[in-house]
Amino acid sequence: MRQPGVHAAGIVIAPEPLVNYCPLQTVDRNTGHKSTQFDMKAVESIGLIKIDILGLTALSIMHNCLDSIKVNYNKEINLKEIPKDDSSIYEMLSNGNSAGVFQMETRNMTKLAQEIKVSSFNKLRDLVAFRPGVLDAKQDKIYKYNKFNPDKYKPIHPKLGNILKQTHGILLFQESYQQAAVDLAGFSLSDGALLIRAIGKKIKDLMANMEAKWISGCEKNGLTKQEAKSIFATFHAAGNYAFNMAHSVGYATLAYQTAYLKYYYPLLYMTSLLNSEKDNHDKFMLYCQDLVKLGINLISPNINKSNSDFSANIEKNEIRYGLSAIKNVGEKAAKHIEQIRGNREFISVYDFMDRIDSSIVNKSCILALAKTGCFEEIGNISRETIVNNIDTIINFYRKAKCNYTNSLFKIKPIIKESERINPYIIRQWEQELMGTSF
């Protein structure tokens, strides 16, 4: 082992200090954070409770969107109270408009939603449970066929008819596998839970024991050995990473809530999405494409009109590009620019240079602002001229501030006007620094 790994959000719980149960190690000398020297399986095997806590970006996106709705529309929305039978939401998802919807925006999930035609919350609950094991075992195809051909539906065994009916003939949730083990093989509920654990955790020795017990139990209940093996093979493939139903309901709830916000408040929701994923190039490009479908304009950054974050204009149905999303600008410099600007707009790039703190807004930041056209609407100076004279401009204001002269006399540096360059190069600059061009 080259180095130990630590789960990003795994917590181990014990009734007494952990050191009484397993060896610990310090993983961060600055904070004093410690981790177990046992891996996750060993921790569970000695009777300790291990919990993985997920941090979901979707919760922050929804929170920020709800705040924007309150500010712009003076409305407070409680997502726990919205109706879950809104056909418009399900129609949106079934049409493939799922970019930015929790658990639904991958190409595969978007395609599945279109094929299955999500028509109710229970169908959404089922869809988010289509994990790798279910898909690898082609269970999604059985689900789709049975959903649209209910008169031809036949369960894999008559005793599983009631269990499989609500999920169109497939074993989808952990509870389904557990109940199937009880009904077909005579397992106790606890043994059924142990079977699910063996499948999900890929515990080979336990799987072998469970398979033998399964076959024996099925034969006692009238199944042939081949039938028992065939059904168990489906368990093995489809049960990998299966959700329990409560997990799936929780994910479906978040999916529905994000879809609700996108459908009824697309401008504010997409603004919140862009702010959340501005450092994720692939998702940012996906959302920019979705803006076009939604008829929302993304407006180029402007040193006087852009805030640090992306900002929505309700009247014009447009989103202004945020300064912090420009590569090489960053959060700290963008917030400093927004603060310095205050209620007094910059009148030129020289006014900008005179007012900002060059230790926060450095050369690479100013170049990025210039290349993306942030100064184009002020002071009658082109982005090419600023880029080609950047050292002259920066050195002039650095010396002027050191000598305390420029605040009194407002002297400007002497620069050489540059010719307009090929628009293709401008687009290259914008694509490189913003992921899109205007």
N, C-alpha and C positions, 0 to 999 in steps of 0.2 A: 504494500500500500504506500503510494507516494505521499499522500497527505489526507488527513481526515476531512470529511465534509460535514457541514452543519446545516440542518434544515432551516430555511429562511424564517419560518413561523411555527416551528414545532415546539410544543410545551409538554414537559413531563411532570406529572403530579404524583406526590407520595404523601402518606400520612405523617411522616417525620422527615427531618433533613435528608435530602437525597443521598448524601455521602454514606448514610447508614445502609443503603441498599445497593449502590453501584459506584464505581470510581468516576470521578469528575476530572475535567481539565479546563484550564482557563483559555478561552478562545480570543479574547480581546483584553490586552493588558491595560488599555486606557479606560475601559468601562468596567472591567472586572467580570464581564459576562462569562459564564461557564456552560459547558455542555457535558453530557454523559460520555463516557468512553465506550459504552455499549451501543451497538446499532439499534435501529428501531425494533427489529424482531426480538433481540435479546432483552430489550427494555420491557416489552410486552410479556415475554415469557416468564419474567420474574414477578409479574403481577402488578406492574406500575401502569398508570393510565397515560397514554400518549394522545395528545390532541394537536391537529394541524389547523391553524387559524389562517383563513384566506383573507387577504386584503383585496377588495374588489374596486377597481377604478370606476366601475359603473355607479357605485353608490355616490362617489364624489361628483360624477357627471350629473346625476339626477339632482343632487343637493344644489349644485350651482345653477342648474336650469330652473329649479323651483324658486330660487332666490331672484333670478332674472324675471320670472313671471310675476312675482310679487312687486318688483320695482317698476316694470313696464306696464302691467295691467292691473295692478292693485288687487291681485287675486291670490289667495292662499289655497293651495291644493294639497289635500291629504291623499296620497297615493293608496293608502290602505282602504279608502272608501270608494275608489272609482269602480264602476261596474265591470265585471269580467266577461260580460256577454256582448261586448261592442263588436258587431260584425265588421265594421270599417277597419278595425285593427287587424282582424284575422284576414280580411281581404288584402290589406297592404302586405302582410307577410306572405300570403299565398301568391302574390304577384311578384315576389322576389325583391321587394323594397325593404331590405333588412339591414342595410349598412348602418352600423352604430347601435343595433339592437343586441342586447346582451345574449351571448351564446348563439346568435343566429347569423352573424355576418360573414362567416367563412363561406367559401364557394360551395363546399359540400352541403352545409346546413341550409344555405339559400336554395340550392337545387332540391333538397329533400322537402322543404316547405312548399315549393312550387308543385312538386309531384304529389305529395300527400294531401295538399290543400287543407291547411290548418283551419278548422272551422269552429273550434271551441277550446276552452281552457284545458280540458282533459287531453285533447289532441296535441296542444302545445306542450303539456306536461310529458306526453309520450315522446314527442320529437326531441326535446332536449336530453332525453335519456338514451338517444341513439349514439352510443359511444363506440369506440373502436371494435370491441368484442362483438357487439350486435351487428355492425356493418360488415366486419370480416366474415361473419357467419351468414351473410346475405339475409338476415332476418327482416331488414327494412323492405325488401322486395315482397316477402310473404305478407307483411303488414299492409303494404299498399294494395296488393292483389285482393286480400280479404276485405279491406275497407270498401273497395269499389265493386266487389262481387260477393256480397254477404250471403247470397243464396247458395254459393259454392263452397262456403267455409266449412272445413272439417278440422277439428283439433287433432294434434299428433297422437292423442289417446283420449277416449271418451271420458275418463275420469278427470281430465284436465279441462273439460269443456267450459265450466263456469269461471275457472281462473283465467283462461285465455280469451274469453269473449270480449272483455273490456279493452284488451290490447290487440285485438284483431289477429288472434292465433299465435302470438309469439310470447315467449317468456322474457319480459322486459325488466322487471324490477327484482331486487333481492328477495322481497316478500313472495314473489311468484315462484321463484326457484325453491324457496323454503317450503311453501305450501305443496308444491309438486312433489318434493321429497317425502313429505308426510303422506300425501294421498297415494302415490305410486309405490313407494318403497317402505312405507311404514315407519319412517324416521320420526323421532320426537322433534319438537320444535327446536330444542337446543342442538340436536344433531344436524338439523336443517341449517341452522345458523353457522355451525361449524363447517358444513359443506361450502356455504357461500364464502366463508373466510378462506378456506383452502383454495378455492377457485380464484378469488380476487387477489390473494397474496402469493399465488403460485407456489404453494408449499407441497412439493412433490410427494414426500412420504405420506402426508395426511391425505393427499388426493388419491394415492394408491389404496389406502385403507378405506376411504369413503367410497371409491368405485366398487371395491369388493362387497362392501356392505350394501351399496345401492343395488347391485345385480342380484344379490341374494334376496333382498327385500322385494324387488320387483317380481322375481320368479315366484315367490310365495303369493303374490297378488295376481298371478295369472299371466304375466308377461313372459315372452320367451327371452332367452339370454341375449339374442341378437337385438330384439326390440329395446331391451334395457341398455345395452351398449350404445345403440344408436342415439337414444335420448340423452344418455350421459355425455356422448360426444358433443351434442348440441349445447349441453350445459357448459362443457369445458370451453368451447369456442365463444359462445355468446355471453356467458356469465362473467368473462374477464372484464373488470372495471364496471360492473353493473351498478347502477344507482339504487339506493333504497327510495321508496316512493316519496318520502318526506323531502329528501334532497332534491328530487326532480321537481316537486311542487314549489320548493323555494326558488330554484333556478327559473322555472316557468313564470313565477310571480315577477321576478326581476325583468325577465324578457318582456312580459306584457306591459309592465310599467314603463320601461324605456321605449317600447313601441308606441305606447299611449302619448308620451311626451313628444316623440318624433312626429306622430300623425297630427296632433292638435297644435303643437307649438314648434314647427320645424325650424324656424329661424333661430330661436333661442336654444333649442336642443343642439342644433348643428354647431352653433357658436361654442357651446359648452364642450362638445366633442372635440372641436379643433383645438381648444385651449388645453384639453386633457392629453391629446395625442400629438402635440406639435413637434415632439422630438422623435416620433415614430414615423419614419418616412413612408413606409408601405401603407399604414393606416391613413396617414394624412392624404396621400394620393387617392385612396379609396373614397375618402370623404369629399375631396374636391370634385371628383367625378359625380358623386351623389348630389352635390350642390347644383350641378347643371340640370340633373333630372328633376330636382325640386323647384327649379326656376329661381334660385337664390344666387345673387351676384357676389363674387368675392372681389373686393376692391383693393387695389395696390396700396402698399404702405405709404404713409405721408408723415413727415416729421411733426406737423402741427395737428393732424387729425387722428393719427393712430395712437392708441394707448399701448401699454406694455402687453396686454392680452388682446386677443381678437375681440372685436366689439360689434354688436348688432345695431342696425338702424331700422327700427320697426316701420317707419313711414316709407322708406325706399326699398325695403325687403332686401337689404344687402349686409354683408359682413366686411368690416374693415380689417385688413391684415395687421396682426399685432407685431410690435417691434421686437419683442423677446423671441419670437419664432424665427427671426432672421438669423441664419447661421453667423457666428462670431459676434453677435450682439449680446444675447443672454439676458437673464432676468434682472440682474443687478444694474447693468447699464441702462436697460429699457426703463426701469422704474425711476432711475436717477433723471433720465431725460424727461419723463412725464412729470416728475416733481419740479424740476427746474423750469419747465415750460409754464406750469401753473395756468394762470389766466392771461398770461402775456405771451402770445405766439412768437416764434422765431421769425424775424423778417428777412434773414439771409443766412447762408452757411457761415458767414463771418460772425454774425450775432450769436449763432449756435456755438461756435468755437470759443467765443468770448465768455459765454455763460456756463458752459459745462466744466466738470472736473475731469481733467485729462488723465488722472490716475484711475478713474472709473471707466470713462469712455476713451479707450485707447485707439491706436492707429487701425488695427484690424477691424474694430467696431465701426469707425468712421468710414473706412473703405466699403464695408458691407452696406452701410446706410446709403452711401453714394451710388454704389453699383446697382442697388435695387430701386433707385429713383426717389428716395425719401426727400431729397432737397429740390426736386425738379420744379416744384410750384412756388418756390421762394427765391428771391434775389437774382433771377435771370442768369443763372450759371448752370451749365450742363453737367451731367454726371461724369462725362468724359474729362472735362476740365478739372473737376475736383480730384478724380482718380490720378490724372497725370501730374497734378501739382500737390499731391497729398503731403509730401515731406516738407515742401516750402510752407504750406499752410500751418501744419502742426508745429514746426520749428518757430515760426513767427509768433504764434500765440503762446508758446511755451516761454519764449524770451520776454514777450510783452508782459505776461503775468508775473514773471520773476522781477521785472523792473517796475511793476505797478504803473505802467504808462498807458496801456490801451484803454483802461476804464475811464481815463480822463479825456483822451484825444480821439478815441475810436479810429485809429489808423488801420488800414487794410494792407495785407501783403500784396506784393506785386507778382502777378501770375500770368502765365501765357495761355490764351484761349485755345482750346483744342478743337479740332474738326470733329464733326459727328462721325461715329464709327458705324460699321455694318450692324444693322438691327439684329442680325443673327448672333453677334457677339453679346449684345444686350440681353437677348433671350437666354444665352448660355449663362451669363452672370446670374440672372434671376432664377433659372432652374437650379443652379448650383447652390445658391444661398437661400432659396425659398421653397424649392421643390415644385414650383409652378412659375409661369410667366404671364405677364399682362399685356 
